[in-house]
Amino acid sequence: MRSVAVTGLGVVSAFGVGVEPFRAGLLANASAFAPARLFDPSPYLARQACEVPSVPPDPLGEVTERAHRLLLAAAGEALDGAEGTLAGERSAIVLGTTLGGNRAFTAWLAGEPWTDASELSSPARLLARRTGVAGPVQTVSVACASGAAAIAQAAGWIRSGRVDRALAGGFDALSEFVFSGFDSLRALSPGTVRPFDVRRDGLGLGEGAGCLLLESAEAAAARGARPLAWLRGAASAADAFHPTRPSPEGSGLARALAAALRDAGAEPSAVGFVSAHGTATRLNDRMEALGLASVFGERLRSLPVHSVKGAIGHTLGAAGAIEAALTVLVLSTGIVPPTAGFEEPDPECPLDVVAGAPRTLEAVPRFAASTSSAFAGTNAVLVLERA
């Protein structure tokens, strides 16, 4: 099995376009939540969301769909300095999304004219055309684990020798259709989003995109690319418990985490950071804490944990990819940002949640894990190693 290097990162979040605004916002313990502007939130219990302040236009002017433009911006950053390397049959594109370009579709349902027949075409195919990728192109949709699952799929193709390089990640845009659905489930917080906090009362929605450029060690070395990190392990597991509620004891997440660690050849004791799914809902956070505890045991109380969702919201299909990018940043710098919104620990979530201010780790961890969970009980875990 070949080694998989992460050689490029791209992030678009409610903090702005680029990895640096994302990193700076997290380190500042900032929250991007504000009253929704893309639609009128007054009919709903929750009124806030994390919107990308300025979505870049498509450089070629072909695409107007918001979700696809978020993706194009993240992909462009991930490929910065690597343009042309994806051309040919030895490259792949794998993208994850929950609802894809749903804004154009819902606008059409509401009676607006359909102006661009390509808006629902796969943005994966769009990226393939623009980058010259002639290898496998795939879109993954497993709800909020889509971004992580897409990265795992791409890494598997590289490890097996099917391709040498892949652009992988996830994207989703905020829309009233998505917002109203979560509101009807009473899953949204009307106030501060607080992952793992004893006062947590629901998630907050966001939007964004995250992309990773993955290459075999040999392909990266051939073009002189410096790995930012290594993607060593990945696994998924299903709860098969309920259409929306997670398995209460976190059994699916525990199985996925244990399998990903075995895939990476890493003992739980070697993991020094966890980028948690951490939605700030009562059930999910408790489930995740139990699932992590079943693998890490008592060590979990001193294992730094972070959730981005109090800062940039739940970005659905983009979440796993954005959180994987954060994991790479932590492995590169040894600095864990605080979890926005977290103030009071929950005894049912015995985690070492980094809060208040960034924490500089005494030693940069060798391994870190990024966890994702989703409706229908899908769990996906990525294990990365510092370069």
BELCOR-V111746 format. One record per pair of residues at least 24 apart in sequence whose ideal C-beta (glycine too) atoms are under 8 Angstrom apart, sorted by the first residue. I is the first residue (numbers start at 1). J is the second residue. Records with the same first field share a line. If there is no record, write none. Layout:
I=J + J
This chain:
1=159 + 160
2=158 + 159 + 160 + 161 + 216 + 217 + 218
3=159 + 216 + 217 + 230 + 232
4=155 + 158 + 159 + 214 + 215 + 216 + 217 + 230 + 231 + 232
5=214 + 215 + 216 + 217 + 220 + 225 + 227 + 228 + 229 + 230 + 231 + 387
6=212 + 213 + 214 + 227 + 228 + 229 + 230 + 231 + 328 + 384
7=82 + 213 + 214 + 215 + 220 + 225 + 226 + 227 + 228
8=77 + 78 + 79 + 80 + 81 + 82 + 211 + 212 + 213 + 228
9=77 + 78 + 210 + 211 + 212 + 213 + 228 + 325 + 328 + 329
10=73 + 74 + 75 + 76 + 77 + 78 + 79 + 80 + 169 + 209 + 210 + 211 + 212 + 325
11=74 + 77 + 208 + 209 + 210 + 211 + 322 + 325
12=52 + 55 + 70 + 73 + 74 + 208 + 209 + 210
13=50 + 52 + 206 + 208 + 312 + 315 + 322
14=50 + 51 + 52 + 53 + 206 + 207 + 208 + 312 + 313
15=311 + 312
16=52 + 53 + 54
17=52 + 54 + 56 + 73 + 77
18=77
19=77 + 325 + 329
22=312 + 322 + 325 + 326
23=326 + 329 + 337
25=311 + 312
26=308 + 311 + 326 + 337 + 338 + 340
27=335 + 337 + 338 + 358
29=311 + 337 + 338 + 340 + 356 + 357
30=311 + 340
31=192 + 193 + 310 + 311 + 340 + 341
32=206 + 311 + 312 + 313
33=192 + 193 + 204 + 313
36=174 + 179
38=174 + 175 + 176
39=175 + 176 + 179
41=179
43=180
44=179 + 180 + 183 + 188
45=183 + 186 + 188 + 190
46=179 + 183 + 188 + 189 + 190 + 202 + 204
47=190
48=204
49=174 + 179 + 204 + 205 + 206 + 207 + 313
50=174 + 204 + 205 + 206 + 207 + 311 + 312 + 313 + 315
51=174 + 206 + 207
52=207 + 208
60=130
62=118 + 126
63=116 + 118 + 119 + 123 + 126
64=104 + 115 + 116 + 119
65=101 + 103 + 104 + 116 + 119 + 173
66=101 + 103 + 173 + 175 + 207
67=97 + 99 + 100 + 101 + 102 + 103 + 123 + 171 + 172 + 173 + 207
68=101 + 119 + 123 + 126 + 171
70=171 + 172 + 173 + 207 + 208 + 209 + 318
71=95 + 123 + 127 + 169 + 171 + 209 + 211
72=123 + 126 + 127
73=209
74=169 + 171 + 208 + 209 + 210 + 211
75=127 + 167 + 169 + 209 + 211
77=211
78=167 + 169 + 211 + 212 + 213
79=131 + 167 + 213
82=213 + 223 + 225
84=132
85=165 + 215 + 223
86=131 + 132 + 133 + 165 + 167
87=131 + 132 + 133 + 134
88=132 + 133 + 134 + 135
89=134 + 135
90=135 + 163 + 164 + 165
91=131 + 132 + 133 + 134 + 135 + 163 + 164 + 165 + 166 + 167
92=133 + 135 + 136 + 137 + 138 + 154 + 157 + 162 + 163 + 165 + 166 + 167 + 168
93=124 + 127 + 128 + 131 + 133 + 136 + 137 + 138 + 166 + 167 + 168
94=124 + 136 + 137 + 138 + 139 + 140 + 150 + 151 + 153 + 154 + 157 + 166 + 167 + 168
95=123 + 124 + 127 + 138 + 139 + 140 + 150 + 168 + 169 + 170 + 171
96=139 + 140 + 141 + 142 + 145 + 146 + 147 + 148 + 149 + 150 + 151 + 169 + 170 + 171 + 317 + 318 + 320 + 321
97=139 + 140 + 141 + 146 + 170 + 171 + 172 + 316 + 317 + 318
98=141 + 143 + 144 + 146 + 172 + 178 + 316 + 317
99=172 + 175 + 177 + 178 + 316 + 317
100=139 + 141 + 172
101=173
102=173 + 175 + 177 + 178
103=173 + 175
106=175 + 176 + 177
123=171
127=167
131=167
133=167
135=162 + 163
136=162 + 163
141=317
142=374 + 376 + 378 + 380
143=316 + 317 + 374 + 375 + 376 + 378
144=277 + 314 + 316 + 317 + 319 + 320 + 372 + 373 + 374 + 375
145=236 + 320 + 372 + 373 + 374 + 378 + 379 + 380
146=170 + 316 + 317 + 320 + 374
147=171 + 210 + 317 + 318 + 319 + 320 + 321 + 322 + 323 + 324 + 372
148=234 + 319 + 320 + 321 + 323 + 324 + 370 + 372 + 380 + 381 + 382
149=236 + 320 + 372 + 378 + 380
150=320 + 321
151=212 + 214 + 231 + 234 + 320 + 321 + 324 + 382
152=234 + 235 + 236 + 380 + 382
154=214
155=214 + 231 + 234
156=234
158=214 + 215 + 216
164=215 + 216 + 218 + 219
165=213 + 214 + 215 + 216 + 219
166=213 + 214 + 215
167=211 + 212 + 213 + 214
168=211 + 212 + 214 + 321
169=209 + 210 + 211 + 212 + 318 + 321
170=209 + 210 + 315 + 317 + 318 + 319 + 320 + 321 + 322
171=208 + 209 + 210 + 317 + 318 + 321
172=207 + 208 + 209 + 315 + 316 + 317 + 318
173=207
174=205 + 206 + 207
178=205 + 316
179=205
185=244
187=281
189=280
192=310 + 341
193=280 + 309 + 310 + 313 + 340 + 341
194=280 + 310 + 341 + 342 + 343
195=276 + 278 + 279 + 280 + 285 + 307 + 309 + 310 + 339 + 341 + 342 + 353
196=276 + 278 + 280 + 285 + 289 + 305 + 307 + 339 + 342 + 345 + 346 + 349 + 351 + 353
197=280 + 341 + 342 + 343 + 344 + 345 + 346
198=344 + 345 + 346 + 347
199=343 + 344
200=280 + 281 + 282 + 285 + 346
201=280 + 282
202=280 + 281
203=279 + 280 + 281 + 309 + 313 + 314
204=280 + 309 + 310 + 313 + 314
205=313 + 314 + 316
206=309 + 312 + 313 + 314 + 315
207=313 + 315 + 318
208=312 + 315 + 318 + 322
209=318 + 321 + 322
210=318 + 320 + 321 + 322 + 323 + 324 + 325
211=321
212=321 + 324 + 325 + 328
226=387
227=387
228=328 + 332 + 387
229=327 + 328 + 331 + 332 + 384 + 385 + 386 + 387
230=384 + 385 + 386 + 387
231=382 + 383 + 384 + 385
232=263 + 264 + 265 + 266 + 367 + 383 + 384 + 385
233=260 + 261 + 262 + 263 + 264 + 265 + 266 + 381 + 382 + 383
234=260 + 263 + 380 + 381 + 382 + 383
235=259 + 260 + 262 + 263 + 380 + 381
236=378 + 379 + 380 + 381
237=379
238=376 + 377 + 378 + 379
239=377 + 378 + 379
240=377
241=377
242=377
243=375 + 376
244=375 + 376
245=283
246=283 + 284 + 287 + 373 + 377
247=287 + 377
248=283 + 286 + 287 + 290
249=287 + 290 + 291 + 294
250=287 + 288 + 289 + 290 + 291 + 292 + 294
251=291 + 294
252=291 + 373 + 377 + 378 + 379
253=287 + 288 + 291 + 292 + 371 + 373 + 379 + 381
254=290 + 291 + 292 + 294 + 295
255=379
256=371 + 379 + 380 + 381
257=291 + 292 + 295 + 369 + 371 + 381
258=295
259=381
260=369 + 381 + 382 + 383
261=295 + 369 + 383
263=383
264=367 + 383 + 385
266=366 + 367 + 383 + 385
268=295 + 296 + 297 + 299
269=299
270=365 + 366 + 367
271=296 + 303 + 365 + 367 + 368 + 369 + 383
272=303 + 304 + 361 + 363 + 364 + 365 + 366 + 367 + 368
273=303 + 304 + 305 + 306 + 327 + 330 + 331 + 336 + 361 + 365 + 368 + 369
274=303 + 304 + 305 + 306 + 368 + 369 + 370 + 371
275=306 + 307 + 308 + 323 + 324 + 326 + 327 + 330 + 368 + 369 + 370 + 371
276=305 + 306 + 307 + 351 + 371
277=307 + 319 + 323 + 371 + 372 + 373
278=305 + 306 + 307 + 308 + 309 + 310 + 339
279=307 + 309 + 314
280=307 + 309 + 310 + 341
284=373
285=346 + 349
286=346 + 348 + 349
287=373
288=349 + 371 + 373
289=348 + 349 + 350 + 351
291=379
292=351 + 371
293=350
300=350 + 351 + 352
301=350 + 351 + 352
302=352
303=351 + 352
304=336 + 352 + 354 + 359 + 361
305=339 + 351 + 352 + 353 + 354
306=330 + 336 + 337 + 338 + 339 + 353 + 354
307=339 + 342 + 353
310=339 + 340 + 341 + 342
311=339 + 340 + 341
319=372
320=370 + 372 + 380 + 382
323=370 + 372
324=370 + 382 + 384
326=370
327=368 + 369 + 370 + 382 + 384
328=384
330=365 + 368
331=364 + 365 + 368 + 384 + 385 + 386 + 387
332=386 + 387
333=364
334=360 + 361 + 363 + 364 + 365
335=359 + 360 + 361
336=361
